[in-house]
Amino acid sequence: MADLSNWKLMDDFTALEAVALVTGEDPSKVVASQVIGNPVYQRMEFCYLARKKWLLWDGEDQDEWKKLGVATEAQLLESQDMLRQSCNGGAGLVKWQMSKTQSDFIVQRFCRKELSRWLKANNVESRYQFDRVEVTKAGAKGTVWPWGSHHTELLGVLEAAANQFWVGYDPKHPKTAPKNETVIAWLLERGISASMANAIATMLRHNDLKSGPRS
């Protein structure tokens, strides 16, 4: 997977950027035509256009809703621009919808929270973590370890990684264990150095977990 650490600074993304990140590619090094042909991009566009149309309904036309082929509202995709415009409502929303420079899918930006929600709603696996996991800061109240209240930011990172990848591990089913490279990539995206990311992934790895293919 490409080094995507610089993208952790971004709060929102275009669809082209988001889909590139989903596939583990650096958006700045991907050709737009390749991304547009990706099924994830096409599904995102479909759900966005459905959401755009839905905003102008009165909420009672269920037959029209079903024609869109969208099973639930959870599958619809909202952009930040849409959210801002929908707050105005009325004529402002209509004007926004009719303006290609404002409402076309290609120009929209989507926040991390919305992208993460949409990916989960559509069962799309992403190689990039859009969710920003809150890491417990040193000195935070209520932080208690087996040795007491001593805490550091790196211990918080260790805890966050454990919660992200290992809480669902079942020793009887080795496939439930995350791969080290997956954990390391997640840590690198959060600004952890390569050497520390390797160390944390190694510390979290289950003692009895064998290397190689998992049955």
FENKA-V935774 format. One record per residue. N is the residue number from 0. PHI is phi as a letter, one per 40 degrees, with the letter a starting at -180 (* if undefined). D_FIRST is the distance of its C-alpha to the first C-alpha in whole Angstrom. Layout:
# FENKA-V935774
<<N:PHI:D_FIRST> <N:PHI:D_FIRST>>
This chain:
# FENKA-V935774
<<0:*:0> <1:c:4> <2:c:7> <3:b:8> <4:c:11> <5:c:14> <6:c:14> <7:c:15> <8:c:18> <9:c:19> <10:c:21> <11:a:21> <12:a:19> <13:c:20> <14:c:19> <15:c:17> <16:c:15> <17:c:15> <18:c:14> <19:c:11> <20:c:10> <21:d:11> <22:c:9> <23:g:5> <24:b:7> <25:c:9> <26:d:12> <27:c:14> <28:b:13> <29:b:13> <30:c:17> <31:d:19> <32:c:20> <33:c:17> <34:c:16> <35:c:20> <36:c:20> <37:c:18> <38:d:20> <39:c:18> <40:c:19> <41:c:23> <42:c:23> <43:c:22> <44:c:25> <45:d:27> <46:c:27> <47:c:28> <48:c:31> <49:c:32> <50:c:32> <51:d:33> <52:c:36> <53:c:37> <54:d:38> <55:c:41> <56:c:42> <57:c:45> <58:g:43> <59:b:46> <60:c:45> <61:c:43> <62:c:44> <63:c:42> <64:d:39> <65:c:39> <66:c:39> <67:c:35> <68:g:34> <69:c:32> <70:c:33> <71:a:33> <72:c:32> <73:c:29> <74:c:27> <75:c:28> <76:b:26> <77:b:28> <78:b:27> <79:c:28> <80:c:30> <81:c:32> <82:c:32> <83:c:34> <84:c:36> <85:c:37> <86:c:39> <87:c:41> <88:g:42> <89:f:45> <90:c:45> <91:c:42> <92:c:40> <93:c:42> <94:c:41> <95:c:38> <96:c:37> <97:c:39> <98:c:37> <99:c:34> <100:c:33> <101:b:33> <102:b:32> <103:c:30> <104:d:27> <105:c:25> <106:c:26> <107:c:26> <108:b:24> <109:b:23> <110:c:22> <111:d:20> <112:c:22> <113:c:23> <114:c:20> <115:c:19> <116:c:23> <117:c:22> <118:c:19> <119:c:21> <120:c:24> <121:b:23> <122:f:21> <123:b:17> <124:c:14> <125:b:12> <126:c:8> <127:b:9> <128:c:13> <129:c:15> <130:c:18> <131:c:19> <132:c:21> <133:c:24> <134:c:24> <135:c:27> <136:c:29> <137:c:31> <138:g:35> <139:c:34> <140:c:37> <141:g:37> <142:c:34> <143:b:36> <144:b:34> <145:d:36> <146:c:37> <147:h:38> <148:c:37> <149:c:35> <150:a:32> <151:b:29> <152:c:26> <153:c:24> <154:c:26> <155:c:25> <156:c:21> <157:d:22> <158:c:24> <159:c:22> <160:c:19> <161:c:22> <162:c:23> <163:c:19> <164:b:18> <165:b:21> <166:c:24> <167:c:24> <168:c:24> <169:b:27> <170:d:27> <171:c:29> <172:b:26> <173:d:23> <174:c:21> <175:c:21> <176:c:19> <177:c:16> <178:c:13> <179:d:13> <180:c:9> <181:c:10> <182:c:12> <183:c:11> <184:c:8> <185:c:11> <186:c:13> <187:c:11> <188:c:12> <189:c:15> <190:g:16> <191:c:16> <192:c:16> <193:c:14> <194:c:17> <195:c:18> <196:c:15> <197:c:16> <198:c:19> <199:c:19> <200:c:17> <201:c:19> <202:c:22> <203:c:21> <204:c:21> <205:c:24> <206:d:26> <207:c:27> <208:c:24> <209:c:23> <210:c:20> <211:g:19> <212:d:19> <213:b:21> <214:c:24>>
